[in-house]
Amino acid sequence: MTRSAASAARTGLAGTAAAWIEVVKPRIAVFVALAAFTGALLALGPGGAVLPALEAALYVGLTAAAAGTFNQVLERDLDARMVRTARRPLVTGALRARDAILGAAALATVGTALLCVRFNVLAGLLALATLLAYVLVYTPLKRLSSFNTAVGAIPGAMPPLLGYVAVAGAPGSWAWALFAVLFVWQFPHFLAIAWIYREDYRRAGMKMLPALPGSAGLAGRQAFLYSLVLLPVSLLPAVRGEAGITYAAGALLLGAAYALAAALFAHRETVGRARAVLLVSLAYLPLFFSLVLLDPAVRRALVS
């Protein structure tokens, strides 16, 4: 092989690797893994080994990567119409749809099978059901109805519950608490994104609320409403006595910051205020998960 041919081969391999990295949506997969890790740690308790929680989180993350890849396969025609997504690998041809389908199927098979074998069948089945709901229900619904956000919030809220079930064998109160928080949290987050890119969504024909005729003001008002709902939902563990004052105060502060950003967005919908909601939402969850795991009352309750 000549030097130029070897260089071209390396460039081709690097390009293919970059395409795969982009198509599996690594940032979302890492976030999913973090949420699953939190659920698994809560199931293990503070005295439990960390490695099983990391292992469960890895397998849940693999299924999330598979879901993201299948999503891009199904939406590559829509992605081609949007400025934000027009350079995705399946649109440009850097990655073939057939290869992406095979890769996603492999990731899904490994993730769900190892959850079954290394942990329990229920965890594997729930992970598979979550993937199917995301790919076969939520993804096509985006072409049909703005209700897609509510439907997509269900698989979107599953990661901590999946991590918990993998370790404990069944969902517990903390698994449902984290599911509820993550379910409600998604609405202001995705409404802000949809508002920022509403012209893209309108161009592609996707039925996102801010892209619909006569929807001015709705995204901001709904984002604020859901941010208010998140406050009591996040405080439920403290009300039930499963978390203490540290958790309650922290959840209240985080919820208030989210609600303030959403209130400003509801008062006047601008790109800057929508981005503020998005940034606060991205900071909210890692801080919230840390709060759960570090709260002394939570740790004492798990030990006992």
C-alpha positions, 0 to 999 in steps of 0.5 A, spaced: 500 500 500 502 506 498 503 512 503 497 516 499 493 510 500 494 508 507 493 515 509 486 515 505 484 509 509 486 512 515 482 518 513 476 513 511 476 509 518 477 516 522 471 518 518 467 512 519 468 512 526 466 519 527 460 518 523 458 512 528 460 516 534 455 522 532 449 517 530 449 513 537 448 520 540 453 519 546 451 525 550 444 522 551 447 515 552 451 518 557 446 521 560 441 515 560 447 511 563 448 516 569 440 516 570 440 508 570 447 508 575 443 513 580 437 508 580 442 502 581 446 505 587 439 507 590 437 499 589 444 497 592 444 502 598 451 506 600 454 499 602 453 496 596 459 495 591 459 500 585 461 495 580 454 492 579 451 499 578 456 501 573 455 495 569 447 496 569 448 503 567 453 501 561 447 496 559 442 501 559 446 506 556 447 501 550 440 500 549 439 508 549 445 508 543 441 503 539 434 507 540 438 514 538 441 510 532 434 507 530 431 514 531 436 517 526 434 511 521 427 513 521 428 520 521 433 521 516 428 524 511 426 529 516 433 531 518 435 532 511 430 538 511 432 541 517 438 546 518 440 543 525 440 536 522 442 536 515 449 534 516 448 528 520 451 522 517 445 518 515 443 524 511 450 526 508 451 518 506 457 518 511 454 512 514 449 507 510 442 506 513 443 498 513 449 499 517 446 503 522 440 498 523 445 492 523 449 496 528 443 499 532 440 492 533 447 489 535 447 494 541 440 493 543 441 485 543 447 486 547 444 491 552 438 487 553 441 480 553 446 482 558 441 485 563 437 479 562 443 474 563 447 478 568 441 481 572 434 479 571 429 478 565 425 483 568 430 489 567 432 486 560 424 486 558 423 493 560 429 496 557 427 492 550 420 495 551 423 502 553 427 502 546 421 499 542 416 505 545 421 510 543 423 507 536 416 505 534 411 509 538 414 516 539 419 517 533 413 516 528 408 520 532 412 526 531 410 526 524 402 526 526 401 529 533 404 534 538 402 529 543 408 526 541 412 529 547 408 526 552 408 519 549 416 520 549 417 522 556 415 515 558 421 512 555 425 518 557 423 517 564 425 510 564 433 510 565 433 510 573 427 505 574 431 500 569 437 501 573 434 500 580 430 494 577 436 491 574 439 491 581 433 490 586 429 485 581 423 490 582 421 497 582 421 500 589 419 507 591 425 511 589 425 508 582 418 511 581 420 517 585 426 518 580 421 516 574 416 521 576 421 527 576 424 525 570 418 525 566 415 532 568 422 535 568 422 533 560 417 538 558 420 544 559 426 542 557 423 539 550 419 545 549 425 550 550 428 546 544 422 545 540 421 553 540 428 554 539 428 550 533 421 551 531 422 553 524 426 547 523 421 543 525 415 547 521 420 546 515 420 538 516 413 537 518 414 535 525 408 536 529 412 540 535 407 544 539 411 551 538 411 549 530 404 549 530 400 555 527 397 559 533 401 556 538 405 563 540 406 563 547 404 556 549 411 553 549 412 558 555 406 557 559 406 550 558 414 550 560 412 554 566 406 550 568 410 543 568 416 547 572 411 548 577 408 541 577 416 539 578 416 542 585 411 538 589 413 531 585 421 532 587 419 533 594 415 527 595 420 523 597 421 528 603 414 528 604 414 520 605 420 521 610 425 517 605 429 524 604 431 529 609 432 536 610 438 537 605 434 533 600 428 537 601 432 544 601 436 542 595 430 540 591 426 546 592 432 550 590 433 547 584 426 547 582 425 554 584 431 556 579 427 551 573 421 555 575 424 562 574 427 560 568 421 558 565 417 564 568 421 568 564 420 564 558 413 564 559 413 572 560 416 573 553 418 568 548 425 569 546 431 565 544 435 567 550 430 565 555 429 559 551 436 557 552 436 559 559 431 554 560 435 549 556 441 550 560 438 550 567 434 543 565 441 541 563 444 543 570 438 540 574 438 533 573 446 531 575 445 536 581 438 533 583 441 526 582 447 528 586 443 531 591 439 524 592 445 520 593 448 525 598 443 526 602 444 523 609 437 521 611 437 517 604 443 514 606 441 512 613 434 509 610 438 505 605 442 502 610 437 500 615 
